[in-house]
Amino acid sequence: MALSDAAIRKAKPADKPLRLFDGGGLYLEISPSGSKLWRLKYRFAGKEKRLALGIYPDVSLAGAREGRGAHDTAHTALQNCGQVFRYGVATGRILSDPCRDLRGALRPLKHEHFPSITEPVAVAELLRAIDGFKGTFTVQCALRLAPMFFVRPGELRSAQWEHFDLEKHEWRYLVTKTNTEHLVPLATQAVAILKDLHALTGQRRHVFPGRDPKKPMSDAAVNAALRRMGYDTRTEITGHGFRAMARTILHQELGIAPEVIEHQLAHRVPDVLGTAYNRTKFIKERRKMMQQWADYLDKLKAGATVIPLHGQAASLESRRG
């Protein structure tokens, strides 16, 4: 029998994980804690596999059914296969790349805009809510660092201690989306948080380990924490939304040049020489910007009057009015 939204809402957690099946291998798994995760059961090479599709209600019943969010995976798989076949052509192992015949076969990806908070007063409220978060210390540290770093959520949760140099105030890692090296200058506030966290997780590989100490925390951990604080991750803020928050406020309120911000976001922005990205470009400006950003966030959180570096000065009190 197919599922319905009413049945999902009424479903209560049990002592053991509860599975509500919809058909075609799709089912909703309800954990003892009450979280609801969409999963798809399928077989590959004769073995049963399971794929996580997202958390309900972030992913609705209709959304989970509709072909199941695999378009990103399909495009990534096609890209990876194309790289393999092109290598085969270059090394004389095959005559042509069969992936060329699949161009246009996949439905184009829809690039959604992640909800974000960009008004300073609302950002201040969010920062205070993060400080009052009652979850684990590891997740709270991830929440506190997310707005300071404004990296992609996957890059934050999978961060490894070996890539940090707290003495040099640097975090260097490989951006998987673009396969480029990236450098995040660390503000003094970020270093202080990381040192506190190192006392707890420093002996492990990941900065933010999950329940399995050999793996990073769940990709749903930050969004789940935001929901626990009362934020709607469909319309207000997500872990990815911290990037838009920083980009908007750094430019509009602090007057930072867009090209400096874009480089810190690790975006491919060609310059006049055609260079797409250079991890050390504008590094002096970026170091200054990251400290200035952390200081600005502290002032916002404290409710202090914050004066933009351009345009008319405006206090938080006047914004509230």
N, C-alpha and C positions, 0 to 999 in steps of 0.2 A: 504494500500500500504506500502510495506516494506521501511525502511529508507536506505539511502546510505550515505557514507562519504561525498560526494559532497554536498548533501542536508543539512547535519549537519553543514558543514563549512560555507555554505551560509546563514544559519538561523540567523536572527537578533533578538535581545531582544526587548520586547514590554513593555508597561506600567505595564502589569500584567504577572505573570509566564506563559510561553508558553510551551505546551506539544506536542512533536512529537512522535507519536506512531509507533512502529515497528512490533508489533504482539505478541501474547502470554502473554499479560500483560506488556511487556517491553516498556518503553518509556523514552525519553530524556526531562528533564524539564529545560528550559532556563529561568533564573531569570532576572529581569529588569537590574541587574548589569552586565549581560553577562555571568555568570558562567553557565556551562552545567553539570547537574547531572543525572546520570542513575538511574532510579527507576523501580521496578517491582511491579505490582499490582496483588494481589492474594486474595483468600478468605480462612478464617479459622473460623470454627464453625459458618458458615453462615454470617460472617462479613467481609467486605472488609478491607484488610490491604495493606500497602506499605512498600517496603524494598529498602533502598538506596544501590546502587551497586558500586558507585565510580564516580569520575569526569572525563568527557571527556576533553582532549584526553588521560589522564593517563590510563583510561580504554577505549579501542577502541570499535568500534561497534562490531567487531568480538568477542572480549573478553567478552563484555556484553552479547552477544547471547550465547556463549558457556558455557551452563548449568547454568551461571550467578554468579560465584564465591562463590557458597554455600558449597563447599567441606570442608572448615574450619568449617563452621557452623554445617555441618552434623557430622563431627568428634567430635566436641565439644558436640553436643547433645547426641551422642552415649556414650561419656565418662560420661556425667552427668547422663544419664539414668542408666548406669552401676553402678554408685555409689549408686543411689537410690535402685536399685534392690539388690545389695550386702548387703545394710543395711537391706532390707526386709528379706533376707536369714538369716542374723546374728540375727535378732530379732524374727525369727520364723513366720513371716507374709506370706512368700512365700517359695516354695521348692527349686527354682533354679533361676539363672539369665538368662533370655532369650536373653540378649545382647551377650552372648557367642556364640550363633548361628549365629551372624551377623559378626563375625570376618572374614575379607577378603572381605566382601560385598562392602565396600566403596573403591573407588580408592585412592591409597596412595597420601598423600599431597606432593606437590612439594615445596621444601624450596628454595625460590628465594633469591638472594643476592641483598640487597638494594644498589643503587649507593651511593658512598661517595667520599669526597675529603680528601686525606691524604697527599698531598704535602704541606709543611708549607707555601710556597709562595701563593698557591691558597687558603689555609685556611685564610691567612691574608687578601686577597682580599674579601673573603666571610664575614669575621668579620667586615670589613669596610662598606660593602654593608648593613649589618644588622643595623649598627649604623645610616646609612642614610635612612633606611626604612621609608616611608611616610604614613604608615597605622596607625591603632589605637595604642595607648600606650600599651594596654594590649597585643596585638599580638607582638609588638616590644619587650616587656619584655620577652615573651615566646621564641622569637627568640634569645635573648641575653642569656637566661638561658639554652637553649637547648644544646649548646656545652659544657657548664660548668658542667651540670648535667649528660649528656649522658644517660638518662633513656629512656625507651620505650615511643614513642609518646603518647600513651594512658594514661600512668602514669603521664606524664607532664601536658597534657591538663585537666585531671580530678583531679589534685592536690587540696587538701583542706587546708584551713588555720589552722584548728584545729590540723593538723599533723605536723605543723612547730613549732619549738622552736628557735626563732631568737636569743635569749640570749645565748643558748647553741650551736648555729650554727648547728642545726640538722633538718633533715626532715625524719620522720619515717612513713612508709605506708606499706600496704599489697600488694605484687606483685600478681596480679590476675592470671598470667600465671602459676606460681608455687605454689601459695597459701602459700608463705613464707613472714615473716616480713623482711623489708629491711630498711637500714639506709643510708642516703646520708649526709655526712658531708658537711657543707656549707662554702665555702670560703668567705672571707670578701667582695669580689666584689659581690657575689651572695646575701649576706645579704643586702647590700646597695640597690640593684635592688628591692629586695622583700619589703624593707621598703618603698621605693618610690611607689611601686605598692599597698602596703597595704593602703596607703592614699586614693586610688581610689576604691579598691575592698575589703578592709578589713572587711567591714560590711556584706559581702556576704559569702556564704559557700565555693565557689570555688575561687581559686586564679586567674584563667583565665575564668571568666564567659562569656557566649555567649550572643546572642541577647535576649534570654530568661534568665533573671538574676538568675533563679533557676537551670539552667543547665550550664555545662562547655562549653567552646567554641567548635566549630565544629572540628571534627577529620581531616577536610581538611584545616583548617586555616593556619597551618604552611607551608604545601606544597604550598598552594595558594600564600602565601607571598613570598616564595622562587621563584615561577614563576614570580611574579610581579617584582622581583629584577633581572630577566633575566636568572635564572637558570632552566635547563631542569631537571624536577624531574624524568624523565625516564632514563636518562643517567648520570647525574652529582651529584645530592644530593637530599636527602629526609629528612624528620624529623627523620626517623630511621637511616639515614646515619651518624648522629652525634656519634652514638655508635662505628661504625667502625673507624671513624676519631679519637676518643679518644683512642681506643684500640691500633691502629697502632702507633700513634705518642707518646703516653705515653711510649710504650716499645722501639720503634726504636730511638726516639730523646731524651727522658728523662731517659731511662734506668730503668724504673719501672719493677719490677718482674711481670711476667704474672699472677701468682696466686693472687697477690694483685689486679690487674686490673680486673680479672675475678670475684672476689668476689664483687667488686664495681659494676660490670655489673649485679650482682644478678644471675649469671649463676650457674647451678648445676655442680660443679667440685669436684668429690670425692677426698678426701685426703687419706693418708696412713691408716687412721682409718676407712675409708668408709663414713665419714661425707660428705653429699652432699653440704650443705650450712649452714653457721652460720653468722647471720647478724652482729655480733660484731667481727668476726675473722679478724685479721690484721687491727683492727680499728685505731690504732695509725699510722700505715703506710698509711692507707687510708685517714686519716685527713690531713696528711702531703702532700700526693699526690694531693688531691683535691685543696689545696691552691697553690701548685706548678703548677698545671695545669692551674688554673685561672691566675696566674702571667705570665705563658708562653704565654697564649692567648693574654694577654694585650700587651706583648712585640711584639708578632707577628703583632698585629693590628697597633701598633705604628711604625712598620717598623724597629725596633731595631735589632741589630745583636744578634742572639740567638745561644748560644754554647751548643751542645748536651753534655750530661754527659758521653758519651762513644764514641769511634771512633774518627774520625777526626773532628775538628771544622769546621763549614761552616757558612758563613754569608748569609743573605737574598740577598745581592747584588750579591754575587758570584753565587747563585742559579738562579737569574734572567739572568745572563749572560750565 
